[in-house]
């Protein structure tokens, strides 16, 4: 019923009045509606009638079905640009003409645009996964969430932190290590991290936390890149950049540019629960060729991380949250 009423408002606006309703197979509802606004009614009499279920576009050049209007509005509400919306709606119209509902067609198009990144192949040797990014984006919590996923898949995991700069950073990761019953190594610089990698040879994955740095702090970001490069000589190293969906486009661009020196394999998008406009960040990733590996939507390390998938992308862009 809620969905039907939304579509009714898309056709007739807030003046939509339900004349009758009928239940249909599968739990659906069919509404008979009218526009009770007498002024709108007079205007409608003076204009050529649009096809049933359609509405004029702002420029009056053509018409869109109520379903397409709904898809357009959902994408715009998610923070997507007008150009991106048109990029999605073009294929949606073709798929819809074959009998597919516009929302389902939009989900198909989105899934094709945002391809799931390939997972790194395991070779039986230690793999080092480091998380980097600006301050306050949730790197340490994201690292704990990754640990949970890896432990559930049967991997032997250890933590290492290079973040001895932020007050309480070591204690925060130590608390996660105790809960998850994994060892924690505290390192200072690239040489110590390299020795830690050698010491963690019995584990499958070493998860490395790093200090958050402002994108303007290019000196320390470059130093971090050198430290991780040393560690990469002792094991397979993958670096993930952690970015917040609640960040503005300028902040995302500055972070992308500053941290490109680390050659991140992929991105972890956090705080998608703190904004209704995650689509803006996902569009930014797509435009800049940044793969998204994981999406985080809360503080619960056991439940609020999702491997990037077509359904997750479609949920965020068309519903505003991950279902």
MOBEL-V956026 format. One record per residue. N is the residue number from 1. RES is the residue in one small letter. PSI is psi in degrees with one decimal (999 if undefined). Layout:
BEGIN
N_RES_PSI / N_RES_PSI
END
This chain:
BEGIN
1_x_-43.4 / 2_x_-43.0 / 3_x_-41.4 / 4_x_-39.9 / 5_x_-37.6 / 6_x_-41.5 / 7_x_-34.6 / 8_x_-42.8 / 9_x_-31.8 / 10_x_-31.5 / 11_x_-47.7 / 12_x_0.5 / 13_x_-165.7 / 14_x_-11.1 / 15_x_5.1 / 16_x_131.8 / 17_x_130.9 / 18_x_120.1 / 19_x_-36.4 / 20_x_163.4 / 21_x_152.0 / 22_x_128.5 / 23_x_142.6 / 24_x_168.7 / 25_x_141.8 / 26_x_5.3 / 27_x_6.1 / 28_x_170.1 / 29_x_133.1 / 30_x_127.5 / 31_x_142.5 / 32_x_121.2 / 33_x_162.0 / 34_x_164.0 / 35_x_114.4 / 36_x_-0.5 / 37_x_110.8 / 38_x_-32.9 / 39_x_-45.2 / 40_x_-36.9 / 41_x_-41.8 / 42_x_-41.4 / 43_x_-39.8 / 44_x_-34.5 / 45_x_-27.2 / 46_x_-8.1 / 47_x_151.2 / 48_x_137.2 / 49_x_137.0 / 50_x_158.7 / 51_x_146.1 / 52_x_135.5 / 53_x_8.1 / 54_x_165.5 / 55_x_148.4 / 56_x_145.3 / 57_x_160.1 / 58_x_-35.9 / 59_x_-2.3 / 60_x_8.8 / 61_x_-25.9 / 62_x_-172.7 / 63_x_155.6 / 64_x_143.8 / 65_x_159.3 / 66_x_-34.7 / 67_x_-41.4 / 68_x_-37.6 / 69_x_-41.3 / 70_x_-43.2 / 71_x_-44.7 / 72_x_-47.2 / 73_x_-38.4 / 74_x_-42.6 / 75_x_-41.1 / 76_x_-39.9 / 77_x_-29.0 / 78_x_-3.2 / 79_x_3.2 / 80_x_148.7 / 81_x_162.7 / 82_x_-38.0 / 83_x_-42.1 / 84_x_-39.9 / 85_x_-45.2 / 86_x_-33.6 / 87_x_-35.1 / 88_x_-43.3 / 89_x_-30.1 / 90_x_-58.5 / 91_x_-31.6 / 92_x_-42.6 / 93_x_-39.4 / 94_x_-43.1 / 95_x_-39.2 / 96_x_-33.4 / 97_x_-16.3 / 98_x_7.4 / 99_x_2.3 / 100_x_139.0 / 101_x_145.5 / 102_x_-40.4 / 103_x_-44.2 / 104_x_-38.7 / 105_x_-41.3 / 106_x_-39.0 / 107_x_-38.5 / 108_x_-45.0 / 109_x_-44.4 / 110_x_-42.0 / 111_x_-28.9 / 112_x_-34.4 / 113_x_-45.2 / 114_x_93.2 / 115_x_139.6 / 116_x_126.7 / 117_x_148.9 / 118_x_141.9 / 119_x_143.3 / 120_x_137.9 / 121_x_140.8 / 122_x_142.2 / 123_x_6.6 / 124_x_-8.2 / 125_x_164.1 / 126_x_134.0 / 127_x_133.7 / 128_x_123.4 / 129_x_117.7 / 130_x_147.3 / 131_x_132.9 / 132_x_163.1 / 133_x_176.4 / 134_x_168.7 / 135_x_145.3 / 136_x_9.4 / 137_x_-8.7 / 138_x_36.1 / 139_x_-46.9 / 140_x_-44.6 / 141_x_-39.4 / 142_x_-36.8 / 143_x_-42.3 / 144_x_-38.7 / 145_x_-40.7 / 146_x_-39.5 / 147_x_-41.6 / 148_x_-46.4 / 149_x_-42.9 / 150_x_-40.6 / 151_x_-40.2 / 152_x_-30.5 / 153_x_5.2 / 154_x_12.8 / 155_x_147.4 / 156_x_120.7 / 157_x_145.2 / 158_x_151.2 / 159_x_148.8 / 160_x_141.7 / 161_x_135.9 / 162_x_0.9 / 163_x_77.4 / 164_x_11.0 / 165_x_-46.8 / 166_x_133.8 / 167_x_127.0 / 168_x_-2.2 / 169_x_-45.3 / 170_x_-42.5 / 171_x_-37.7 / 172_x_-46.8 / 173_x_-33.1 / 174_x_-38.8 / 175_x_-43.1 / 176_x_-40.5 / 177_x_-40.0 / 178_x_-41.8 / 179_x_-41.4 / 180_x_-6.4 / 181_x_52.1 / 182_x_152.4 / 183_x_154.9 / 184_x_128.4 / 185_x_132.3 / 186_x_122.2 / 187_x_154.7 / 188_x_98.4 / 189_x_171.4 / 190_x_-36.8 / 191_x_-42.8 / 192_x_-38.1 / 193_x_-39.5 / 194_x_-41.0 / 195_x_-35.1 / 196_x_-40.2 / 197_x_-42.6 / 198_x_-39.8 / 199_x_-24.1 / 200_x_22.5 / 201_x_-21.0 / 202_x_-6.4 / 203_x_162.6 / 204_x_-39.5 / 205_x_132.9 / 206_x_115.9 / 207_x_120.8 / 208_x_120.5 / 209_x_143.3 / 210_x_161.6 / 211_x_138.2 / 212_x_135.7 / 213_x_140.1 / 214_x_143.7 / 215_x_-20.6 / 216_x_-10.0 / 217_x_65.1 / 218_x_-28.1 / 219_x_-49.6 / 220_x_-30.6 / 221_x_-41.6 / 222_x_-40.1 / 223_x_-41.2 / 224_x_-40.7 / 225_x_-40.3 / 226_x_-41.2 / 227_x_-44.1 / 228_x_-32.7 / 229_x_-38.7 / 230_x_-43.3 / 231_x_-33.8 / 232_x_-16.4 / 233_x_-13.4 / 234_x_-8.9 / 235_x_171.4 / 236_x_123.1 / 237_x_130.0 / 238_x_131.5 / 239_x_132.2 / 240_x_129.9 / 241_x_130.6 / 242_x_124.4 / 243_x_151.2 / 244_x_134.8 / 245_x_-19.5 / 246_x_-2.4 / 247_x_150.6 / 248_x_168.4 / 249_x_-38.2 / 250_x_-43.3 / 251_x_-40.7 / 252_x_-41.6 / 253_x_-41.2 / 254_x_-41.3 / 255_x_-44.0 / 256_x_-45.9 / 257_x_-44.9 / 258_x_-39.7 / 259_x_2.6 / 260_x_-22.6 / 261_x_-21.4 / 262_x_-3.1 / 263_x_56.9 / 264_x_139.3 / 265_x_-39.8 / 266_x_-177.4 / 267_x_151.9 / 268_x_119.4 / 269_x_118.0 / 270_x_169.6 / 271_x_32.8 / 272_x_-14.0 / 273_x_-10.7 / 274_x_5.0 / 275_x_149.9 / 276_x_4.3 / 277_x_44.0 / 278_x_-21.9 / 279_x_-29.9 / 280_x_-44.3 / 281_x_-41.0 / 282_x_-39.3 / 283_x_-38.7 / 284_x_-44.8 / 285_x_-45.2 / 286_x_-43.6 / 287_x_-30.5 / 288_x_9.5 / 289_x_31.8 / 290_x_118.6 / 291_x_146.9 / 292_x_120.6 / 293_x_-37.2 / 294_x_151.0 / 295_x_133.3 / 296_x_132.9 / 297_x_42.0 / 298_x_-178.2 / 299_x_-14.0 / 300_x_112.2 / 301_x_-18.0 / 302_x_-27.5 / 303_x_-21.9 / 304_x_42.0 / 305_x_139.3 / 306_x_132.3 / 307_x_136.3 / 308_x_132.3 / 309_x_164.9 / 310_x_-40.1 / 311_x_-36.0 / 312_x_-44.8 / 313_x_-43.3 / 314_x_-40.4 / 315_x_-48.4 / 316_x_-42.2 / 317_x_-29.8 / 318_x_-19.3 / 319_x_-16.3 / 320_x_0.0 / 321_x_164.1 / 322_x_123.8 / 323_x_999
END
